[in-house]
């Protein structure tokens, strides 16, 4: 992971919800240490096709999704039609934890993979 990745967020909230016709909507709200919130969302099919993003587009303006297993979601993020990163989300068997692995390149072009672990809160 890049050395200057920044301070960890105060809170991250993921919502994955079916919205009919084999479509899903994922929203991500990231609360920074100063209390500011970045809100991102995308409505998609898990067929690998690109879908436009909504909200904060500073990191990506489109995404594509596949689900190779019931507890795994693979997401490719792009900005201005250039790949930005690939994320893999794995949910634990009890549904209470999720691991995000993200592969990208740093400012010098060197690849890195970082992991975050999330726990479901009531």
C-alpha positions as CSV (number, residue, x, y, z in Angstrom):
1,X,0.0,0.0,0.0
2,X,1.4,3.5,-0.7
3,X,3.1,5.1,2.2
4,X,1.0,8.3,1.9
5,X,-2.4,6.6,1.7
6,X,-3.8,8.9,4.4
7,X,-5.5,8.5,7.7
8,X,-8.1,5.7,8.0
9,X,-11.7,6.8,7.8
10,X,-13.8,7.1,10.9
11,X,-16.5,4.9,9.4
12,X,-17.3,3.1,6.1
13,X,-20.8,2.0,5.3
14,X,-21.6,-0.4,2.4
15,X,-25.1,-1.2,1.3
16,X,-25.7,-4.0,-1.2
17,X,-29.4,-4.2,-2.2
18,X,-31.3,-5.9,-5.0
19,X,-33.4,-3.5,-6.9
20,X,-35.3,-5.8,-9.3
21,X,-34.8,-7.2,-12.8
22,X,-31.5,-8.9,-11.8
23,X,-30.1,-5.5,-10.9
24,X,-28.3,-4.4,-7.7
25,X,-27.5,-1.0,-6.1
26,X,-24.4,-0.6,-4.0
27,X,-23.8,2.5,-2.0
28,X,-20.7,3.4,-0.1
29,X,-20.5,6.2,2.5
30,X,-17.1,7.1,3.8
31,X,-16.8,9.3,6.8
32,X,-13.5,11.0,7.1
33,X,-11.8,11.8,10.5
34,X,-13.1,15.4,10.2
35,X,-16.7,14.2,9.8
36,X,-17.1,14.9,6.1
37,X,-18.8,12.2,4.1
38,X,-18.2,10.9,0.6
39,X,-21.3,9.2,-0.9
40,X,-21.0,7.0,-3.9
41,X,-23.5,4.7,-5.6
42,X,-23.9,2.5,-8.6
43,X,-26.8,0.5,-10.1
44,X,-25.7,-2.5,-12.0
45,X,-26.1,-6.1,-13.2
46,X,-23.5,-8.6,-12.1
47,X,-22.7,-9.4,-15.7
48,X,-19.3,-7.6,-16.1
49,X,-20.8,-4.7,-18.1
50,X,-19.9,-1.1,-17.1
51,X,-22.4,1.0,-15.2
52,X,-22.2,4.7,-14.4
53,X,-21.5,5.9,-10.9
54,X,-23.4,8.5,-8.9
55,X,-22.4,10.9,-6.2
56,X,-18.7,11.5,-5.5
57,X,-16.9,10.6,-8.7
58,X,-13.4,11.6,-7.5
59,X,-12.1,8.0,-7.5
60,X,-14.3,6.4,-10.3
61,X,-17.1,7.3,-12.7
62,X,-18.1,3.8,-13.7
63,X,-17.8,0.2,-12.4
64,X,-18.4,-3.3,-13.6
65,X,-19.3,-6.3,-11.4
66,X,-19.2,-10.1,-11.4
67,X,-20.1,-12.5,-8.6
68,X,-18.1,-15.8,-9.1
69,X,-19.5,-17.2,-5.8
70,X,-22.5,-16.3,-3.6
71,X,-20.2,-14.6,-1.0
72,X,-17.8,-12.9,-3.5
73,X,-18.1,-9.7,-5.5
74,X,-15.5,-8.5,-8.0
75,X,-15.6,-4.9,-9.0
76,X,-13.6,-3.0,-11.6
77,X,-13.5,0.8,-11.1
78,X,-12.7,3.2,-14.0
79,X,-12.4,6.9,-14.4
80,X,-12.5,8.6,-17.8
81,X,-12.5,5.1,-19.4
82,X,-9.2,4.1,-17.7
83,X,-9.0,1.3,-15.2
84,X,-8.4,2.7,-11.7
85,X,-8.6,-0.4,-9.5
86,X,-10.0,-3.8,-9.0
87,X,-11.8,-4.7,-5.7
88,X,-12.7,-8.1,-4.4
89,X,-15.2,-8.3,-1.6
90,X,-15.6,-11.6,0.4
91,X,-18.3,-12.0,3.0
92,X,-17.9,-14.4,5.8
93,X,-20.2,-17.5,6.1
94,X,-22.1,-15.9,9.0
95,X,-22.5,-12.6,7.1
96,X,-21.0,-10.6,9.9
97,X,-17.6,-9.7,8.3
98,X,-16.4,-8.6,4.9
99,X,-12.9,-8.3,3.5
100,X,-12.0,-5.9,0.7
101,X,-8.9,-6.5,-1.3
102,X,-8.0,-3.7,-3.7
103,X,-5.4,-3.8,-6.4
104,X,-4.2,-0.6,-8.1
105,X,-1.0,1.3,-9.0
106,X,0.7,4.1,-7.0
107,X,1.8,7.5,-8.5
108,X,5.0,5.9,-9.8
109,X,3.2,3.1,-11.5
110,X,4.1,0.4,-9.0
111,X,1.3,-2.1,-8.3
112,X,0.0,-2.7,-4.8
113,X,-2.7,-4.6,-3.1
114,X,-4.3,-3.5,0.2
115,X,-6.9,-5.1,2.4
116,X,-9.5,-3.7,4.7
117,X,-11.7,-5.7,7.1
118,X,-15.2,-4.7,8.0
119,X,-17.6,-5.9,10.7
120,X,-21.3,-5.6,10.5
121,X,-22.8,-3.1,13.0
122,X,-26.3,-3.3,14.3
